[in-house]
Amino acid sequence: MMASFAIVTRGMSPGVERLVQRLRELSAHLDGAEVVVVAEDRSLSEPASRVDLGDRAWLIRIPAARGLGYNRNRAIEGTLGDRLVFVDDDCWPLDDWSSELLAPFADAGVDAVMGEVRIRPSSYLGDSISALGFPGGGSAGFAVMFGVDEKGRTRHISTLNCAIRRSVFDRVGGFDETMTAGGEDGELSYRISEAGLTIQHCPTAVVEHEARSDLFGFAGWFFKRGRAAYQFSRRAPAGPVVRRRLESYRRIIRQNRTDPKIFAIVPLLVASVVLQQVGFVWESATGPTVGT
């Protein structure tokens, strides 16, 4: 079995180059493993051919501003492995990450694997924002935010740190390219679960991520999540998602009830809900109609 490690990014940068080298190191023990960078290029109208970066790494340049669903689908098309690993360009995989993330595939009944994110310590505000459960569970932890059963199974993947069998895409299709505001991984998760396929949570496959530590970025991010929620609601029933999200909020408050950050977490949690509602309404009024 061959693994392809995909980084989707807005453009090559020193940080992306360091991540490519890190993935080379962590996948060196895997036969035939490759690292593929899918980078936006405003000068292109169609994806370019793969460019060999040397030492099992490739670059695919694609048109800009098409949305993450489009970008991730170009990663699916441009990779060769039967297990496709996604890691965000602002994450840093820890030692043994690749081995831990791919190990559950030894069970033929596992179709996708979701890893864990560790948020680096930040300011009081940054740590409080991370406690809300984003990205990928934030400092709350994936299980608190998204739910994991007694077998380690979940209904959600986040492309900041996950691995998916290529056969899953053959069965349920790729990412929804019309979800231009994000949430394309949540929509794919819905189709994977509805098809009866299995997502295994692997808490030992860890990537590190910087905290979001400014209010302006916080507001913009949750507004965009509201837009994505509306786009998702056009494709799937929103009720179960809302119930799971409310349950996660209760778990977050219970987890932090004795933490001094609770005095920031509760107002931030309320603000995040309001911002998402504003984004939802804004998208419903200004976004494209169904089928466009």
N, C-alpha and C positions, 0 to 999 in steps of 0.2 A: 504494500500500500504506500502511496506517495502523498506527501503533504505539501500544499502550497500556502505560503504565508503572505497575506495581502495587506498592504497599507494603502488606504485611500486618502489623498491629501490634495490641498489646493495648489501645491507646488513644491518642488524640491527645495530643501533648506538644510542648514547644518544639523538641525534637530532630526529631520527625516533621515539624513545620511547616517547619523549615529544610531538611529533605530534599525536601519537596514543592517548595519554591522552587528548590532546586538542579535538580530534574528538569525543572521548567518552563524554566529557563535552558538546560539541555542539549538539550532537545527542541524548542526554539523554531523551529529550522530545518526541522522535519519537518511536512509538511502533515497537519493533522487529528490530530496527536498529542494524547493525553490522559494525565493523571496521576490514578490512582484509589487512594484510601486505603481499605483494608478494616480497620475498627477494631472490636474487641470492645466490647460494651455489656451489662453484667449485667442490665439492666432489660428486655432483649428476649428473646422466645422465637422470633421469626422475623426474618430479615433485613429491614431497612428500605429504603425507596426511596433512590435516589441523591440526594444533596444537593449542589447546585452551590456549590463553594468559590470560583468565579471564576477567570478566566484559565486555562481548560482543565483545571481540577482538580475532582475529585468526591470525596465521602465516602460510603461505604456502612457503616452500623453493623450489626453482626451479633451473635447470641447469643455469650456467652463460654463458654470451657472446652469447646468441641467438638473441639478438636484442629486442628493446622495443615493437615491434609489438607482438612478441612471449610472452613477459612478460605480456603485457596487456591482451592478450587473456587468459592467465592462471588466471588472475584476474576475467575475465568474467565467466570462468568455476568454479572458486572457491568461488563465492559469491552466495547468495540466493535471494537478493532483486530484485524487478521489476524495481527499479530505481538505476542505478549504478553511483556513484559519484567518479570521479578521482580528486586527489589533489597531486601535486608533493611533494617529500620528502624534498624539500628546501623552501617550502611555509609555511606561517603561517596564518590560517583563522582568520578573525576578528569576533567580537561578532555578533550574528544574521546571520552569513554567511550561515549556513545550512538551516535555515528557508527561507532566501531570495532566495537561489539557487533552492530550491525545490518548492517554491510557484507557479511559472509559470505552473507547471504540473496540477494545478487546472483546466487549460484549456486543454481539451482532445485533442485539435489540436496541442499542443506543444509536440514535440518528443525529443528535446534535449535543454539544457540550458547552455549558456556560461557565466561565471562570469567575474569579473574584477580583474586585478592585480594592486597593488600599489607598486611601486619601492621605497625602502627606500633611503633617501638622502645619497649621496656618495661624492666622490671627483669630481672635474671638469671633469676629464676623464670619471669616472663612470657615472655621470649624462648625459654626452654627448652620451655615448654608449646607455644608457637607452632610450634616445630620439629617437633612430632609430626604436623603436617599438617592441623590443624583450626583454624578452619573453612575449607572450600573449598581445602585445600592448605596453609593456614597459611604460615609463612615457608619451609617446605620447597619450596613451589611446587606448583601443580596437577598438573603433569606427573609430578613425583616421587611424589606421593601417589596419584594415580588412573590414571596411564598415558595417554600420547598417542602415536599411531603416527606414521610418517614423513610422512603427509599431514595431520597435525594433528587426526586424528579420535580421539575418546574414547568410552567407554561410560557416562560419568557426567555428570550435571548437578547443580549445587547452586543452590537458589533464592536464595542470597544475591546472585547476579549471573549471570543467564542470560536468554536470549530463546528463545521457542518459537513456531513457527507454530501458529495456531489449528487448522489442519487435522490437526496431530498429535493433539490432544485428540479431534477427531472420529473419528480412526482407532483410538486405543488407550484412550480414556477419560481421565477426569480423575485427580486424586490420590486415593489410597486413604484414605478417611475413617476406616477402622478402625485405621490406624496412628497411634494417639494419642500415642505416645512420641517421635515424630519419625521421620526416615528416609523420609518420604513422597516426597521427591525422588529418593532412591536407588531406591525401588520403581518410580517412574515411569520412571526411567532404564532399568531392567531391561526394562520393557515396550516402551519405544521401541527399544532395541537388538534385542530379540527380534523385533520387527516389521520389522526390516531398515531402519529409518530412521537418518539420519545426524546425529550430534552433532559439531559442529566446535568445537575449542578456539581461543579468540582471546586470546592473552596480552597484547595491547595494550589490551584493554577492562578497565581496572583500577578497582577500588573499594578504598578503605582501610577497615581494621577495627581496633578496639582489641584488644590482646592480652588473653587470660585470664591473670590474674596472681595468683590466690589458690588455695590448695590445696583449700579447701572447694568452690569453684565447679568446679574441675577434677574432683574426685571425683563431684560430682552430675552433671556433664555426661557423663562416661564411663559412669556407672551407667545413665543414661537411654539412652545409645547402645546398651548391652547389651540393655535392654528393647526398643528398636526393632529390634535384630538378631533377637530372637526373633520379633517380629511379622512381620518380613520373611521369616524362615525358613518360616513357614506358607504363604507364597505363591510361593516360588521356591527352587530348589536353593541351599543355603548353601555348598557346596563351592567353586564358582568364586569367590565373593566372599571366602571365607577365604583362598584361594590368592593372590588379588590383593592382599589386605591384608597378608599375610606378605611378599610381594614388595616392597610399599611400605615396610614396616618395614626391610627390608634396605637399600633405597635410602636411607632416612633416616639409618640408622647409618653407611653408607658416606659419605654427603654430609657428615656432621658428625664424622668420625673424628678429625680434627685440631683440632676446635674445643674450647675449654675447656668449653663447655656440655655436652660429651658425658658428663661426670660427673653431670650432672642428667638429661640426655635419656634415658640407658639406664634408670635407676630409674623415671623417669616413664613410659617406654614400657611397662615391665613392669607398673607399677601400673595403667596404662590398660587393659591386657589383662585383668588380674585383675578390675578394676571392671566391665568389660564382661561378663565371665563371670558375675559375681555378679548383675548386672542381667538377664542372659539367664535364669539359673536362677530368679530371683525372678519374672520375668514369666511363665515357663512354669508356675510353681506358683500364681500369683495372678491372672494376666490372664484376659480373657474367652476362651471357647472359640471355635474356628473357626466362622465364620458368624454370630457375634453382633456 
